[in-house]
Amino acid sequence: MDSVTQIALGAAVGEAALGHRVGWRAATWGGICGLLPDLDVLWPFADPVAAFTWHRGYSHSLAALILATPIIAWAAVRVHPDTRAYRRGWLLLVFLALVTHPLLDCFTVYGTQVLLPFSDIPVGWSTIFIIDPAFSVPVIFGVLSARVLRRTPSLGRRLNGAGLAIGVAWLAFTVGAKAHVDRVAADSLPVGVTRYLTTPAPFNAILWRVVAMTEDGRYAEGYHSLLDAEPRVAFVWRPDGHDLLDPLRLERQVARLVWFSRGFFAARELASGEILLSDLRMGLEDRFVFSFVVGRRVGDAVEPVPAFRRPDLPVPPGIWGAIWERILDRSPHPACLLTC
């Protein structure tokens, strides 16, 4: 999830765990702990692919965060010596604020390598978009209420708890929504599909995107709204371009991107002759959020280049209106958000 949400979640958890004992300091330390795992973006990774695939790595590992808990709790008591009587409370606060960060990230499509060092497979349940106001707003409102309503602290604590409860309820709703969309997608896909995923469209969990890979060199993309009149998904089919990567498969960066994508990737040759590898799990056709140039055509051959991320393209005009129309099942293009 986005860093603002993670800070708010950590602060809300800190307020719930120890705010009634140590006041504003609980929310402050909770917010700090909620942000800490994302500070791995400051680490000087060797290259753009390493930065992309190792984000949410060891800094999000449950084992590493458990080991860090007593150190950070000790630091909190050291900074606030008048709270020594609440050492156990500080341990609980730090632990909850730290581990709720990667657990929330597990609900997104890219997931989190929470099992390091025992397993580097990202855990991703893909039930919530990386920014979802339905989760973030109640949590932010709750923790701000707890801090603003200092003259009526019991009301502030109740509002903070209510914000957390609404956030958890929304997560539960997204799990149920995904189970429904998974069934609709499975019933809509033809024979020959080797894998598929469902993931929420931006900023909501009512409209869902479906991506499917086939064994004959194609991939499909379609959308399903929980408000659709019929339980089916219309698909647009495109070539996956995997053959373009045949000369590059043994390159370390290419292999890492293919592994990280969990098989949901496509390649295409740009007009410049550059070979673009795109992770299909987030974005739109030609505007996938994570696309890397990994090769270049030289004559009839494709040669590797040091991989670099293609700059983000502008947001297509009309995209937000198209999302809204598709949510309401009024889109003229049920298989895609804009033109196919």
N, C-alpha and C positions, 0 to 999 in steps of 0.2 A: 504494500500500500504506500501511498504518498507519505512524505515525512511529516507533514502537518498532522495527518491523522494518527500517525504513530506517536508523535509527541503528546497529542491530546489523549490517546488511549493510555499511555504510560502515566500521564498526570492524573487521569481519572482513577486508574488502578491504585496509584499512590495515595490519592485522597481517600479512597474507600478503605485502604489497608491501615493507614496511620494518621489520616488527617484530623481525626478527633483527639489525637494525642499531641501531635507536634505542629499542627496548624499548616500554614502555607508551605512549610518546608517539605511536607509529604508530596504535594503536587509538583513542586519544583524538581525534587530528586526523581520522582516518577517520570516526569517529562524528559529529563536528561537521560535516564535509563531507556526510555522509549525511543530516543533518537540514536543512542550509542551504536547499535548494530549496523545502521546505515552509514556510519562514518568510514566504512571500508572503501567508499568511493574516493577517499583521500589517499588510499594506498597507491604507491607508484608501480602499478602492474606493468609487465614487460611490453604489452602491446594491447591494442583495442579489443581483440578477441578474448584475451585473458581477463581484461577488465569487465567485459560483458558476461562471461561465463563463470567467473569466480565471485562476482557480486552476489550477496546472500550465500556466501560460502562459510568459512570458519567463524566469521563474526556473527553468523546466525545459527551456529551449531549449538544444540541444546547442551551438549557436554561442555563446550567452552563457556557458555553463559552460566551454567551451574558452578563451574570453577571460579568464575569472575564474581559471583554473588557475594561471598564473604568479604572479598577485598573492597568492593564498592560500599558495602554496608559498613565496614570498618571506617572507610573514608568519611561517610556521612556522619557517623558518631564523632569522629575526630573533629570535623568542622563544627558540629553542634554538640559540644560536650555536655550540655544540660539535658540531653536526651539519652544519656547512657542507660537509663532504666528501661529503655524501649529497644534494646539491641535485637531481641527476637522479632519485634515488629519491623525494624529496619531490614532484617534479613528477608522477611516475608515480602515487604514492599519491593525491594530490589529484585528478588527472584521473580515475582509476578510481572513487574514492569519490563524486565528483560525478556522473559520467555513468551509473553503475549505478543511481542513484536514478530518473531519468526512464525509463531502459530497463525497469526493473522495473515502473514505473507503466504502461508500454505494454501489459503483459500483462493489465491490468484492463479492465473494460467501458467506463469513461469515458475511458481513455487519457490522452494527454499531447500538448501542442502542441510537440513536440520540434523541429519544422522551422522555427519562427519564427526570423527575420522573413521567411523565404521562403514559408512557407505556414502558415496558422492552423488547418488541419484537424487535429483531434486524432487521434493514432495510438493505436488501442486494439484489441488482438487478442482480448480477452475470454476468456482461458483460466484466470484465477485470480481468486478473490474478494479483496476488499481486505484481509481478514484471513484468512490460511490457516496454521494451526499446522503443517501438514506442511512448509511452507517455512520458517517463522520459527523453530520450535523447534530444528532442527539448526544453523541459523546462529548463534542465540543461544548454544546449548550450546558450539559450537566456539570462539567468540571468548572466552567466559568461561573455558573450559578453558585457552586460551592464556595468559590473565592469571593464573589461579589456580596453574597448574603451573609456577611460576617456577624451581623447582629441577630440573625436567626439561623445559627449553624445547623440545627436539626433539619430545617427545611432544605438548606443547601446540600446536606448529605443525602437527603431523600431524592433530590433532583439529580444529583450525581449518580446515585444508584439506579435511578430510572433511566438515565441516559445510557448507562452500561447495559441495562436489561433490554432496552430497545435495540441497541446494537447487536447484542447476542441473538435476539429474536429475529432480526433481519438476516443475520448469517444463517440461522436455521431455515428461514424462508428460502434463501438462495439455494441451499442444499436440496430442498424439496423441488424447487423450480428446475434445477439442473436434472434431477432424476426424471421429471416429466419430459423435458426437452430431449434427453437421451433416448427415451422410448420413442418419441415422435421421429427423431432422426434415424434411429435404427429401422423403423418401419418404412421410411422414405428412401433409404439408400438401396441401390441396385446390387446385384451379385458382383463380386470382384473387388469390393472395397476391402483394403487390408487394415485400415485403421481410421478412426474418426474422433473428433473432439467437439465439444460444445463449450462455448465461453460467452459470457455476457458482452453485449455491445457497450460502448462507452457510457459511463455515468449512470447505469441503471441495471436492473436485473429482470426487466420485463421483456426486453428484446434480446435474443440470443443469436450468436453466429455459429454456424456449423461448418467445419472443414473436414474433408475426407480425402484420403489418399487411395489410389487404386494400383493394381499390379500391372496395368498396361500403360504406365507413364503419364497419368493425368491426376489432377486433383480437382475437387469440387468445393464450391463455397455457396452457402445459402443462409437464410435467416428465418427465424421463427419467433413470433411474438406470443406471449401468453394470452393475448387478446385475439389471436387469429381465429377465424370462424371454423377453419378446418385443421385437424391435427396432421399436417404434412409439411414438408419442406421442399421448396423448389430450388434447384441447383443450377449454377453456372459451371461448366466444365472447361478446364484450361490445361495445357501441357505443363508437366512439372519441370521439364528441362534437366532432369537428372543426368542425362547423357553428356551434357556440357561439362559435368564435373568428373567424368571418368579419368581424364589425365591428371586430375588434382586430388584424387581421393586419398593418396598417401601423404599429402601435405598436412603437417601438424595442425595448422589453423583451420583448414577445411574439415578435417576429421573431428576436431573439437566442436565446431559449429553444427555439424551433422548430428553428433552425439547429443549436444545440448538441446537441439530442436525436437528430439524424440521422434524423428522421422517426418515431422511436419515442416518441410522446407521445399523450396523451389529455386530454380536457377534460370537465368535468361541472359542473353547477350545484348548489351546496350549498343546504340549506334556508334559509340566510340570504340567498340570492340572489347570493352571490359565485360568480364563475367561477374554477374551479381548473384549472390546467394542470399535469399530472404527467408527469415523465420516467419512462417505463415500464421502463427498463433495470435498475432496482434496487428491490427491495421486493416487497410483496404488494398485491393489490387493496385500495384504500382506505388503504393504508399505504406508499405509494411514498416512498422516502427523500427525493426532491427534488420537492416540489409547491409551486407558487406561485399565490397569488391574483392574477389579472391584470385582472379586470373585475368589474362588479356590474350586476345587472339593475335597471333603473329603468323601471317600467311594462312596455311591450313592447320596450324597447330595452336593449341591452347597452352600457355605457359603460366606458371604461378607468379603471383606478386605478393609482397607483404600486405596482408589483409588490412583494410581500413573501412570504417563505417561510412556509408553514403550519408551526406547531410540530409536532415529531415526536409521533406517537401512541404510546401504550404498546404494548410488544411483546405480541402476542396470547398468552393463556395456552395452554400446550400446544404452542407452535410448535416447540420443540426436539425434543420427542417425536415430533411429526408429521414433522419432517425425517428423523429416524432411521428411523421406520417406512417412509417413502417410499424412503429409500436401500436398505432391505432388500426392497423390492418387496412390502411388506405393508400398504400404505396402502389404506383403503377409498375414497379419493378420488384416483385416479391423475392427474387433471388439475389438481389444486390441492392445496396443503398443508393447508388447513383446509376449512371448508365452502365450497361454490361458490355 
